């Protein structure tokens, strides 16, 4: 449970920074470092939401109270999917093939986590 508090605290701080960044700046004045900060805070926020949803699912479906270390790896890989979709959207290349390739990449990464860790 101690890890979960850290993840949720960092996620809330990242979400607050993301909201402030969206309110106070524009993409042209933020620069490359700001874009990197944007994607990093977005990933941290999505990771916290994914972790919370997975914990809720595990409690309801599997009646399991503990959240193992391997489950954090699953959440970390899965929460990179929306970031890849946003990046594809920024290039203007979102179609069925792009979504399929992103889903395939997530599936392969989850499979690697299942086999290696």
N, C-alpha and C positions, 0 to 999 in steps of 0.2 A: 504494500500500500504506500510505502514511502516513495517509491519510484513514480507512482501515479500522481502524487501531489506535485512532484517536481515537473512532470510532463504537463499537467494542467496549469500550473503557475506560469511556466514558460510559454505555453500556448496562449494564455490570456494576455500576457505582456506582449507577445508577438501580434495578437489581434488588435490590441490597443495601438501599437506602433503602426500597424497596417492602416487602420482607420485614420490616424493622424496624418500619415503620409498621403492618403487619398484626399483628405480635406485640404491640406495646406500646400500641396505642390501639384505641378503639372508634369507630364512625361518629358517635355522639352527642357524644363529647368532642373530636373532632378539629376540627370547625368548617368553615366554607366554604373558608377558605384551605387547610386540610388536604385537603379533597376535591379542590381544584384541583391540589395537589401530588401526590395519589394518581393522578389521571388523567394528569398530566404524566409522572410516573415510569413509569407503566404504558406510555404511548406510547413513551417512550425505550427501554424494555426490549423491547417488541414490534418496534420499528424495528431494534434490533440483531439480534434473532433473524431477522427477515425478511431483513436484509442478508446474514447468514451463510448462510441457506438459498438465497437467490438466487445468491450467489457459488458455492456448491457445485453448484447446478443448471447455472450457466453453464460451469463447468469440466467437468462430466460430459457435458452435452448438446452444447455448442457448442465445446468444447475451447479456450475463451477464458480466458486467465489474468488479463487486466486487467478491472477493474470501472470502467466509465465514469461520468462525472458524471451522465449521464441515468439510469443505473440506480439511483442513489441517490434520484432523484425518484420513480421507479417504486416503490421500496421504501417511501418516505415516504408515498405515497398508499395503497399496499396495506396498510400497517400501521395505518392509521386505521380499517379495517373492524372489527377486534375491539373497538376503543374504542366505535364506534357501536353494536355489538351489546350491549355491556355497559351503555351508556346506555339503550338500548331495554329491556333487561332490568330496569333499575332503575325504569322507569316501568311495568313489567308489560305491555309491548306487543310481545312477541316472538311473531310468527306468520309464516306463509308470505309474507304481503304485506310485512311489515317486512323480512324477510331479502331478499326480492326487490328492494325499493327500495334497500336498502343495497348489494346487489350491483350494481344499475344505477348508483348513484351512483359506486361505485368504478370501474366500467367507463367512465363518462363522464369521470371525473377522469384515468384512465389514458390515455384517448383524447386529452384535452387536453394531457397531457404529451407524448404522441407527436407531436402536431401542432405544438405551440408551442416545444418545447425541442429 
